[in-house]
Amino acid sequence: MHLTDAASAATAPSAGVSDPLWWRSAVIYQVYVRSFADSDGDGTGDLRGVRSRLGYLKELGVDALWFNPWYPSPLADGGYDVSDYRDIHPAFGTLEDAELLIADALALGIRTIIDVVPNHVSSEHPWFQAALAAGPGSPERERFWFHPGKGANGDLMPTNWVSNFQGDTWTRTTNPDGTPGEWYLHLFTPEQPDLNWNHPDVRREHEEILRFWFDRGVAGVRIDSAGLLIKDPALPEVPTEVAPGQHPTEDRDEVHEVYRSWRRIADSYEGTRVLVGEVWVPDAARFAAYLRPDEMHTAFNFDFMSRPWDAAELRGSIDLMLAAHAPVGAPSTWVLSNHDVTRPVTRYGREDSGFAFARKRFGTPTDLGLGVRRARAAALLTAALPGSLYLYQGDELGLPEAELPREVLEDPMHFRSGGADPGRDGCRVPLPWRGTEAPFGFSPAEASGRPWLPQPADWAALTVQAQEADPASMLWLYRQALRLRKRESALGDGPLTWLDSAPGVLAFRRGDTFTSVTNLGGEPVALPEHDSILLASTPLADGLLPPDSTAWLHRSA
């Protein structure tokens, strides 16, 4: 396909070259297209809806947009089952819509990062359909992990590996004559067959996908499940004790050559095109290995997001991540939630305020008032930390996790848990923009279609329209914080110095003039010496910082 004039402009030499280190301090806003804004009234968000809201995103103060997969997909796993990387899902628009969106955003100074899912494709992808048709021993099957079963009749799975979505990781095929055939590997759902990254076709295809989107002006790619690509071809079971690099499906040493080749491609383009990894690796040294100067630029920091609202826990996570990044000179990333994680205002209002997929259950009690206070404090805390900041759509509105009826749930995590886990749909409910009743401006007023997930009726007070008129709102807090983050030269990338503080208090200095203080204790605390208060998540009480609050302070150098 040809490039539109707008997309051609996005790839001009001036695009993205003015600040080659933009990614080290950037505020990056995650757009879950399906739930952001619906332009045509069918109940599903789309790219034209995003284009219509670029002014809102500019006003919010973001530097880049990260889009969840927007490609053609059967949506067995929310679009992470991709059937064509060179087009746009028809529900979201067209390739031309994407090109125009990339160019329009860049004209406002907002870069675009897209999702790439290299571990697997959709079972409807042409490669996998060809593999099924070609049969055992065919070249087409070598691009995947087809394997005979164990046992006399091949009835047993090749391994007992456990899926990331719970359950089995192998599905048996059926031969043309109706007899049972080979098994194929899927670390996620059966609709997401894993690719064989030992095959040159797989490597070459993904390198061409990168070039396809870099040619259209995207500033980077977020790499889903980045540590899972390489599997041990001997198919051993997972041992009780796993030596570094020896897990059969996770964080194998050979994966780094893939990202070195991707980095060479990214560096061949003018301007800085970044690689952002989704890397779930608990060992700090092995995590940092993905961020060596010839591999990825940054990786998501899941440790901080999963910690409970506790000063020692959060301080431990901050120290851990800064120390992990230091040897390779990479900036850390900070994020409170994403499209997979319980929203902060809900999570922080619970007795267990940390996050783990295994602990998600229906009906968990939440003190929403407490959660909102803590989420406001956490927003300022994270925005003051060194590195880049990720913001999931709707967190700037203080949206809670929606408790959805079981009959509308779509997430495979819910179904593969036997219905115990409510899944991730509760944080994916369409955004409320204006008005007093659903769809709250998500769809046009004359729309006949309902949003693909129902919005809670009490979201009227949380719309963009309502919060823009309320200086005490979460939206106002985020807008002020992001403006100050750009204005204060010490924020973003750079050093952090901890200050002595009372138990339950996190206080640190950035540069010579900026101090952040977060009170996670049970009593109000005095603030360090300062000339002025730049911003506070809650009003001070008799000059003291209340519990569950953060204040940003300025002091003359």
C-alpha positions in Angstrom: 0.0 0.0 0.0 1.1 3.5 -0.7 1.6 6.2 2.0 -0.8 9.0 2.2 0.6 12.6 2.0 0.1 12.9 5.7 2.0 9.8 6.6 4.8 10.8 4.2 5.1 14.1 6.1 5.4 12.1 9.3 8.5 10.3 8.0 10.2 13.5 6.8 13.6 14.2 8.4 12.2 16.7 10.8 9.9 14.1 12.4 11.1 13.2 15.9 14.7 14.4 15.5 14.5 17.5 17.6 15.1 15.7 20.9 16.9 12.3 20.5 16.5 11.6 24.2 12.7 12.3 24.4 12.0 8.8 25.6 14.0 9.1 28.7 11.6 11.6 30.4 8.4 11.2 28.3 4.9 11.0 29.6 3.3 8.2 27.5 -0.5 7.7 27.5 -1.9 4.3 26.8 -4.8 4.2 24.4 -7.0 1.2 24.4 -8.7 2.1 21.1 -11.8 -0.1 21.6 -12.7 2.0 24.7 -11.3 5.5 24.0 -13.8 7.2 21.7 -16.4 5.9 19.2 -16.8 8.2 16.1 -19.4 6.2 14.2 -21.8 5.0 16.8 -21.3 1.3 16.6 -20.3 1.1 20.3 -16.6 0.4 19.6 -13.9 3.0 19.9 -11.9 3.8 16.7 -9.0 5.7 15.3 -11.2 8.6 14.1 -12.4 8.9 17.7 -8.9 9.2 18.9 -8.1 11.8 16.3 -11.1 13.8 17.5 -9.7 13.8 21.0 -6.1 14.8 20.2 -6.7 18.3 21.6 -7.7 16.7 25.0 -4.5 14.7 25.0 -2.4 17.7 24.1 -4.1 19.7 26.9 -3.4 16.8 29.3 0.3 17.2 28.6 1.4 13.8 27.2 4.4 13.4 24.9 3.5 10.1 23.2 0.6 7.7 22.7 1.0 3.9 23.1 -1.7 2.0 21.2 -2.7 -1.5 22.1 -2.9 -3.8 19.1 -5.0 -2.1 16.4 -4.6 -4.8 13.7 -7.2 -7.2 12.2 -7.9 -9.8 14.8 -10.7 -12.2 15.9 -10.4 -10.5 19.3 -10.0 -13.9 21.2 -7.7 -12.0 23.5 -8.5 -8.3 23.1 -6.5 -7.9 19.9 -3.4 -9.7 21.1 -4.2 -12.5 18.6 -3.1 -10.7 15.4 -4.1 -12.0 12.0 -2.4 -9.2 9.9 0.2 -6.8 11.0 0.0 -4.5 8.0 -3.6 -3.4 8.3 -6.1 -2.0 10.8 -9.0 -3.9 12.4 -12.1 -2.8 10.4 -13.9 -1.9 13.6 -11.1 0.7 14.3 -10.8 2.1 10.8 -8.4 1.9 8.0 -4.6 2.0 7.4 -5.2 5.6 6.1 -6.9 6.5 9.4 -3.8 5.2 11.2 -1.4 7.2 9.0 -3.5 10.4 9.4 -3.6 9.8 13.2 0.2 9.4 13.4 0.7 12.5 11.4 -1.9 14.7 13.2 -0.6 13.7 16.6 3.0 14.4 15.5 1.9 17.9 14.3 0.8 18.5 18.0 4.2 17.2 19.3 2.8 13.8 20.3 4.6 10.7 19.1 3.1 7.3 18.5 4.1 3.9 19.8 2.4 0.8 18.6 2.1 -2.7 20.0 3.9 -5.7 18.5 3.1 -9.2 19.7 6.0 -11.4 18.5 5.4 -14.5 20.7 2.4 -15.6 18.8 -0.2 -14.8 16.1 -3.9 -15.5 15.7 -5.0 -19.0 14.7 -6.6 -17.2 11.8 -3.3 -15.8 10.6 -2.6 -17.0 7.0 0.6 -18.8 8.2 -1.2 -20.9 10.7 -4.0 -21.7 8.4 -1.4 -22.8 5.8 0.3 -24.9 8.5 -2.9 -26.7 9.4 -3.6 -27.4 5.7 -0.1 -28.6 4.9 0.1 -31.3 7.5 2.8 -32.9 9.6 6.4 -32.5 8.4 5.6 -29.6 6.1 7.7 -26.4 5.9 4.7 -24.4 6.8 4.5 -26.1 10.2 8.1 -25.4 11.0 7.2 -21.7 11.6 5.2 -22.9 14.7 5.7 -25.5 17.4 3.8 -28.6 16.1 4.8 -31.8 17.8 3.6 -35.4 18.1 2.0 -36.3 21.4 3.4 -38.7 23.9 2.0 -42.1 24.7 1.2 -45.1 22.4 -1.3 -43.1 20.4 0.1 -39.6 20.9 -2.8 -38.8 23.2 -0.6 -37.1 25.8 0.6 -33.5 25.5 4.2 -33.1 24.6 4.8 -31.2 27.9 2.9 -30.2 31.0 3.8 -26.5 30.7 1.2 -24.2 32.2 -0.5 -21.4 30.2 0.0 -17.8 31.2 -3.9 -17.7 31.2 -4.0 -20.9 33.3 -4.7 -24.4 31.9 -2.9 -26.3 29.2 -0.4 -25.0 26.6 -1.0 -27.6 23.9 -4.0 -28.2 21.6 -4.3 -31.2 19.4 -5.2 -30.9 15.7 -7.4 -33.1 13.6 -6.2 -34.7 10.4 -8.2 -34.3 7.1 -9.5 -37.9 7.6 -10.9 -37.0 11.1 -8.2 -38.8 13.1 -6.3 -37.0 15.9 -3.2 -35.2 14.6 -0.2 -33.4 16.0 -0.3 -30.9 18.9 0.6 -27.2 18.7 2.0 -24.9 21.4 0.3 -21.8 22.8 1.5 -20.2 25.9 -1.7 -18.2 26.0 -5.0 -19.3 24.4 -5.5 -22.0 21.8 -6.4 -19.1 19.4 -2.8 -17.8 19.8 -0.3 -20.3 18.4 3.3 -19.6 19.4 5.8 -18.8 16.6 9.1 -20.7 16.3 11.7 -18.0 16.6 14.4 -20.4 15.4 12.9 -20.1 11.9 14.4 -17.4 9.6 10.9 -16.7 8.1 9.7 -15.6 11.6 12.6 -13.3 12.2 12.5 -11.8 8.7 8.8 -11.2 8.9 9.0 -9.2 12.1 11.9 -7.1 10.9 9.8 -6.2 7.9 6.8 -5.4 10.2 9.0 -2.9 12.1 10.1 -1.2 8.9 6.5 -1.1 7.6 5.4 1.0 10.7 8.6 3.0 11.1 8.1 4.0 7.4 4.7 5.4 8.5 6.1 7.6 11.2 5.7 5.6 14.4 8.2 6.6 17.0 8.5 3.2 18.6 7.1 -0.2 19.4 6.1 -1.8 22.6 7.0 -5.5 22.6 4.5 -7.8 24.2 5.7 -10.7 26.3 9.2 -9.9 25.2 10.9 -12.6 27.2 8.9 -15.6 25.9 10.0 -15.8 22.2 12.7 -18.5 22.4 11.8 -22.1 23.5 14.1 -25.0 24.3 13.6 -27.3 21.3 14.2 -30.3 23.5 10.8 -29.5 25.2 11.9 -30.3 28.8 9.5 -30.0 31.7 10.0 -26.9 34.0 12.3 -28.0 36.8 11.6 -27.2 40.4 14.7 -25.0 40.5 15.4 -23.0 37.3 18.9 -21.8 36.7 19.1 -18.3 35.0 18.4 -18.6 31.3 17.4 -22.2 31.6 13.6 -22.0 31.8 12.3 -23.8 28.7 10.0 -20.9 27.6 11.1 -17.8 29.5 14.0 -15.4 29.4 16.4 -17.6 27.4 19.7 -16.1 26.5 19.1 -16.5 22.7 16.3 -13.9 22.8 18.8 -11.0 23.1 20.0 -11.5 19.5 16.4 -10.9 18.3 16.4 -7.5 20.0 19.8 -6.6 18.9 18.6 -7.0 15.3 15.5 -4.9 16.0 17.7 -2.2 17.6 19.8 -2.1 14.4 16.7 -1.5 12.4 15.4 1.2 14.8 18.7 3.0 14.8 18.8 3.0 11.0 15.9 5.6 11.0 16.3 9.3 11.5 15.1 10.4 14.9 15.0 8.1 17.8 12.7 5.1 17.3 12.4 3.3 20.6 11.9 -0.3 21.7 9.9 -0.7 24.8 9.8 -4.2 26.4 7.1 -5.9 28.4 9.6 -7.9 30.4 8.4 -10.0 33.4 11.8 -11.0 34.8 12.2 -11.0 38.6 16.0 -11.2 38.5 17.3 -7.6 38.4 20.5 -8.4 36.5 18.7 -10.4 33.8 16.0 -7.7 33.5 18.7 -5.1 32.9 20.2 -7.3 30.2 17.3 -6.4 27.9 18.3 -2.7 28.3 21.9 -2.9 27.2 22.8 -0.1 24.7 22.3 -2.3 21.7 18.9 -3.8 22.7 15.8 -2.1 24.1 15.6 1.5 25.2 13.2 0.9 28.1 11.1 -1.8 29.7 8.0 -1.7 31.8 8.4 -1.6 35.6 5.8 -4.1 36.9 7.3 -4.4 40.3 6.3 -0.9 41.4 2.7 -1.3 40.1 2.2 -4.6 42.0 3.4 -3.3 45.4 0.9 -2.5 48.2 0.3 1.1 49.6 3.1 0.8 52.1 6.1 3.1 52.5 8.7 0.4 52.9 7.3 -1.6 50.0 7.3 1.3 47.6 10.7 2.6 48.7 12.1 -0.9 48.2 10.7 -1.1 44.7 12.0 2.4 43.8 15.5 1.5 45.1 15.4 -1.9 43.4 14.4 -0.6 40.0 16.8 2.4 40.0 19.6 0.0 41.0 18.6 -2.5 38.2 18.7 0.2 35.5 21.9 1.9 36.7 24.5 -0.6 35.3 23.1 -0.1 31.7 22.4 3.6 32.0 18.7 3.1 31.1 15.9 5.2 32.6 13.2 3.4 34.6 9.6 3.5 33.7 6.8 4.1 36.2 3.2 3.1 35.9 0.3 2.6 38.2 -1.9 0.5 35.9 -2.6 -0.7 32.4 -5.3 -2.6 30.4 -4.5 -5.8 32.5 -4.5 -4.4 36.0 -7.1 -3.4 38.6 -7.5 0.4 38.5 -5.6 2.4 41.2 -8.6 4.0 42.9 -10.1 0.5 43.5 -6.9 -1.3 44.3 -5.6 1.2 46.8 -8.9 1.2 48.6 -8.7 -2.5 49.4 -7.2 -4.3 52.4 -4.8 -6.0 50.0 -3.7 -2.9 48.0 -1.1 -4.8 46.0 -1.7 -6.5 42.7 -1.4 -10.1 41.6 -3.4 -11.9 38.9 -3.9 -14.9 41.1 -5.7 -12.9 43.8 -8.4 -11.3 41.6 -11.8 -12.3 42.7 -15.4 -11.0 42.4 -16.9 -8.9 45.2 -13.6 -7.8 46.8 -14.6 -4.9 49.2 -13.2 -1.5 48.4 -13.2 1.8 50.3 -13.4 4.1 47.3 -12.9 7.3 49.2 -9.6 5.9 50.6 -8.7 4.6 47.2 -9.2 8.0 45.5 -7.0 9.7 48.2 -4.2 7.2 47.7 -4.5 7.3 43.9 -4.1 11.0 43.9 -1.0 10.8 46.2 0.4 8.0 44.0 -0.1 10.0 40.9 2.2 12.7 42.2 4.7 10.3 43.7 5.1 8.4 40.4 5.3 11.6 38.3 8.2 12.8 40.4 10.3 9.7 40.0 13.3 9.6 37.7 12.6 8.3 34.1 9.5 8.1 32.0 5.9 7.9 33.1 3.1 5.8 31.6 -0.5 6.7 32.1 -3.4 4.3 31.3 -6.4 6.0 29.8 -9.0 6.9 32.4 -6.7 6.9 35.4 -6.5 10.7 34.9 -10.2 10.7 35.5 -10.0 8.5 38.6 -12.2 5.8 37.1 -12.7 2.8 39.4 -12.6 -0.8 38.3 -16.1 -1.5 37.0 -17.9 -4.5 38.5 -19.4 -6.0 35.4 -22.1 -8.7 35.2 -20.7 -12.1 34.2 -22.8 -12.3 31.1 -21.0 -9.4 29.4 -17.4 -10.5 30.2 -15.2 -11.4 27.3 -11.7 -11.8 28.8 -10.3 -15.3 28.4 -8.6 -15.0 31.8 -12.1 -15.1 33.3 -13.2 -18.2 31.4 -10.0 -20.1 31.7 -10.1 -19.6 35.5 -13.4 -21.5 35.6 -15.2 -18.2 36.3 -13.4 -17.5 39.6 -11.3 -14.6 38.2 -13.4 -11.5 37.0 -10.8 -11.0 34.4 -9.5 -7.7 33.0 -12.7 -6.3 31.4 -13.4 -4.1 34.4 -10.5 -1.7 33.6 -11.4 -1.7 29.9 -14.8 -0.1 30.1 -15.3 2.8 27.6 -14.4 6.3 28.8 -17.0 8.8 29.9 -16.6 12.2 28.1 -19.7 14.2 28.9 -23.4 14.1 29.9 -25.3 12.5 32.7 -26.1 9.1 31.3 -24.5 6.4 29.3 -22.8 6.3 26.8 -21.5 9.6 28.4 -20.3 11.0 25.1 -18.2 7.9 24.2 -20.5 7.4 21.2 -22.3 10.2 19.2 -25.6 11.3 20.7 -27.6 9.8 17.9 -25.8 6.4 18.1 -28.0 3.4 18.2 -25.3 0.9 19.4 -24.4 0.4 23.0 -20.8 0.5 24.1 -19.2 -2.9 23.8 -18.9 -3.0 27.6 -21.5 -1.2 29.8 -20.5 1.9 31.7 -21.6 2.3 35.4 -24.5 4.7 35.8 -22.8 6.6 38.5 -19.9 7.7 36.2 -21.7 11.1 35.4 -19.5 12.8 38.0 -16.3 11.3 36.4 -16.8 12.6 32.9 -14.2 14.9 31.3 -16.8 17.6 31.1 -17.7 17.4 34.8 -14.0 17.3 35.9 -12.9 20.2 33.7 -15.2 22.4 35.8 -13.9 21.1 39.1 -10.5 22.3 40.4 -10.6 19.5 43.0 -10.9 16.8 40.4 -8.5 14.1 39.5 -8.2 15.5 35.9 -7.2 18.9 37.2 -4.6 17.2 39.4 -3.1 15.3 36.5 -3.0 18.4 34.2 -1.3 20.5 36.8 1.2 17.7 37.6 2.1 17.1 34.0 2.6 20.8 33.4 4.9 21.1 36.4 6.7 18.0 35.3 7.6 19.7 32.1 8.4 23.1 33.7 10.6 21.7 36.5 13.9 20.9 34.9 14.9 18.4 37.6 11.9 16.1 36.9 12.0 13.3 34.3 15.3 11.6 33.8 18.0 12.3 36.4 19.1 11.5 39.9 17.1 11.1 43.1 18.3 11.8 46.6 16.3 10.4 49.6 15.7 12.7 52.5 15.5 11.6 56.2 11.9 11.3 57.1 9.5 9.9 59.6 8.3 6.3 59.4 5.7 5.9 56.7 6.9 8.9 54.8 8.7 8.9 51.4 10.6 12.1 50.8 13.2 12.8 48.1 14.8 15.6 46.3 15.2 16.1 42.6 17.9 18.6 41.7 18.5 21.5 44.0 15.0 23.0 44.2 12.4 20.3 44.0 11.2 18.0 46.8 8.4 15.4 46.8 6.9 14.1 50.1 4.4 11.3 50.4 2.7 10.5 53.7 1.7 6.8 53.8 1.4 6.8 57.6 -1.6 7.3 59.8 -0.9 10.8 61.2 -0.3 14.2 59.6 3.4 15.1 59.2 5.4 18.3 59.0 6.9 19.2 55.6 10.6 19.8 55.1 11.9 23.3 54.7 10.5 24.9 51.6 9.6 28.3 50.0 6.4 27.3 48.3 4.1 24.3 47.7 3.9 23.6 44.0 1.1 21.1 44.2 -0.6 18.8 46.8 -2.9 15.9 46.3 -5.0 17.0 49.3 -5.2 20.3 51.2 -2.8 20.6 54.1 -4.3 20.6 57.6 -2.7 23.3 59.8 0.4 23.2 57.7 0.7 19.5 58.0 0.6 16.9 55.2 -2.4 14.5 55.9 -2.2 10.8 55.6 -2.4 9.3 52.1 -1.2 12.6 50.5 1.7 13.9 48.4 3.1 17.4 48.2 5.5 18.9 45.7 7.7 21.6 47.3 10.0 24.3 45.9 13.0 25.7 47.6 15.4 28.3 46.2 18.8 26.8 45.4 
